[in-house]
Amino acid sequence: MRPSPPALALLMTLGSATAASAIIKGVPAPESARHAVMILGDRGSTCTGAVLTQNIILTAAHCVTGSTAYRVHFRTPDNTPVLIEPASIHIHPDYNADAIKKRVKSIDLAIVTLAERLPDQFSPIARDPEWQPVPGNPVTVLGYGLASETDRKSLGTYRSIDLAVVEPYGKSSILLWLSAPQSTNGKSGGGACHGDSGGLILAEGKLVATTTWTTGTGKAECGALTQGALLGPQSDWIAKYMKR
């Protein structure tokens, strides 16, 4: 299927992204890009997705709700852009789009299945369903999001940042909260940003959570705290689609 005009326009924006892009204060992680794709919405939304199998992608639920069409996007080794229409999208039954406003529980996860397999440049990321967050534990956050929340052209390069589990959120059975040390001038230490939603959160190289939300200092929306949905408690829901 040919991509919609909005998706084509977004691809043109991604094609002009500079090398210094994705995740506030992150570093390029091309060796890990084999485990992730981008999720594009026809209303201009951009997210990241984790490759669970060659045709199953895990992302955040808010990444695949709100638009009328979505595409899985990646570039081939010769830099050719590819857009794949999902065969199906499965939203976690406990996802609530108004959770923050209503202050209710929400599990911001979704499974995207593809009719065709991803090419061999991709490989599934290993998961650790037994991992439990402990305040101070190190994790790595990866995604295709903004390096600067004021620069749309900073989308599209896969980058990573090392963060740590923080209190009081380390005791949640649903959510994981992460931060980086603050710099000496009081600015944010770094973290996920727009476009990193649905991205991978790894502990010792294994997938333990999915990025769902960020906040910054002052008027910033990125760089202070990074929130993720823990995957261990959702193992049964994920396994249901892995077996299909």
N, C-alpha and C positions, 0 to 999 in steps of 0.2 A: 504494500500500500504506500502511495506517495505521502510524504509528510505534509502536514498542514502548513499554510504560510507562517503562522506564529512560530511553529517549530523550526522552520527554515531560517527565520530571522534570528532565533536564538542560536542556531548553529553558526550563523555568521558572527555573532558576538563571541561565541566560544572559540571560534577559529582565530580571533584576534587577541586572545588572552596572552599575557606576557608570562615569562618563566616564573616571575615572583608572584604566584597566585595560589589561593586556597589556604584556609585555616590561618587565623590571626597568629603571627609569630611562629608559624610552622615551617617545616623544611620539606623539600621535594622528596617523594618516596616512590619513584618509578618502579622499584623492584617489587612493591606490594600492590601495584595497580592491577595485577592479574586477578585480584580477589574482589574487584569492585567495578561498578558501572555507574553511569549517570541516569537519573530518571527525570525526563522533561515533560512538563504539562503544556497544553496548547494555549494557556493563558500566561505563559512566561515563567512558570515555576521551575526551579532547578533543585534536585536533591541527589543524594548518593544512595547506592544500594549494594548490599553485600552478596556475593555469589555463594549460594549454599550448594547448588549443583549446577550443571551446565544449562539447566532451564528453569531454575528456581532462584529468585532474587528476594532477599529480605530488605525491607526499608521501613520508614516511618509511615504510619497511617495518614498523617496530614499531608504527606507527599503525593498521595494518590487519591485525594478527595478534594473537591472544589473546582476542578477543571472538567472539561467534557471528553478529553482524550489525553493519553499518555504514551510516551515512547521510551524504551530503553535505548540509551545512546552510548556509543564508544567509538574509538578510532582504531583502524587496523594498523599493523606495524608500518605500513607505508603512508599513514596519516589520512586515509580515506574515512570520512564520517559515515557512520552506520546508524540507522534508526530502525528499531524493531517494535512492532505493535504487540503488546501483551496479549496472550491468549485468555488470561483471566487475572483478576485482582481480588484478593481475599483480605478483608479488613478484620482485625481482631474484634471479637464480639463485645469486648469491654472498652473499646475506644469511644471517647466522648470529645467531640470537637470543641465543646464549651467548658471543658474541665477546669481551666484556669479561672474563668469568670465565675463558674458555679462552685468552685472549690470541691470538686468531686474526683473520685478515682478515675483514671483513664490509662489504658495500656495502648500506647501510640505505636502500634506495629502493623505491618501489612506484608503479605506474601504476593509477589508478582510471578506468575508462571508464563513461560514462553512456549510457543508451538515448535519453534526451531531451537536447536542447541546453540549455545554460544561457541565461538570458534576456539581452537586449541590455545590461543593466547591467554585464555582465562582458566583458572582452576579454583575449585571450592576452597573456602576458608574453613579450617578446623574450628570446632566450637568446644567450649568447656562448660557443660551444664551444671557442674558441681561447684564452680567458682563462687565464692562469697566475698562481698566487699568488706574491707577492713580499713578504717580511717588511716590515711598515710600510704596505703598500697599504691604502687605505681601502675599506670595503664597508659596505653598509646591510643590516641584518637586520630582517625584518618578520614579524609573526605576531599571532595572536589569544590568546596565552597570558596567564599570570598577571602582574600587576604586583607582587603580593606573594604569595610561595609559601605563606603562612599564611592567605590570604583567597581561598576558592573563588569568591566573588562578583566577583573582579576579572578573571574570564574575559570574553572576548567583544567587546572593542573592538580594532580593528586599529591597531597601533602600530609604530613603527620606532625603531631606534637605530643610530648610526654607530659601527662598531668598526674594528679594524685586524688584519691578518694578523700572527701572532706566531710566533717561533721556539720550539723547534726544529721545529715542526710545519709550517712553511711549505714544506718540501721534500717532503711526502708527495704521492704520485701519486693517492691515494684520498681523503684527508681534508684538511679546511681547519680551522685553529684560529684563533680570534679573541678579542680582549679589548678592553676600554676602559681608559683611564687610571685608576689607583687614586686614590681621594679622599685628602685630607690626613689623615683620621682612620683610615685603613687599611681602610675598608669597600670592598666590591666596587664597581667602576666602572660596572657594568651589563651587561646581555646578555639572551639568550633565557631562557625559563623553561618550566615545564610548560604544554603547550598550544601552544607555538611550534614543536614538532617538526613536520617537514614544511614549515615555513615558508620564505619566500623569502630568499635571500642574493644581493644585487645588487652589481654593480660597474659604475659609470657607467650605471646604470639598466637593466642587463641581468642576467638570471638566470644565476648561475655556480655556485651550490651550494644544497643543501637542508639546513636545520637538523636535526641528529640527536641531539644530546646537550649537556648543560650541567653545570657544576659551580660551586660557590660557595666562599667562604672560611669556615673554621670548620665549623659544622654545616650551613651553608646549601648548597642544591643548585643555586642559580642565581646569576648575577651576576658570576662571575669569568671563566670561560672558556666560549665557545660553540663547539661543533664542528659542522662541516657535511660533507656528502658532495659532493665535486667532481663536477660534471655533465659537463665536457669529456670525461673518459675513458669516460663511459657514453653517449656520443652515439649510438653504433650501437644500443645496447639501447633507448634512448628512441625513436629514429627508427623502429624496427620497429613501434611502436604508433602513431606519428604517421601512418604510411602506410595504416593500416587504415580 
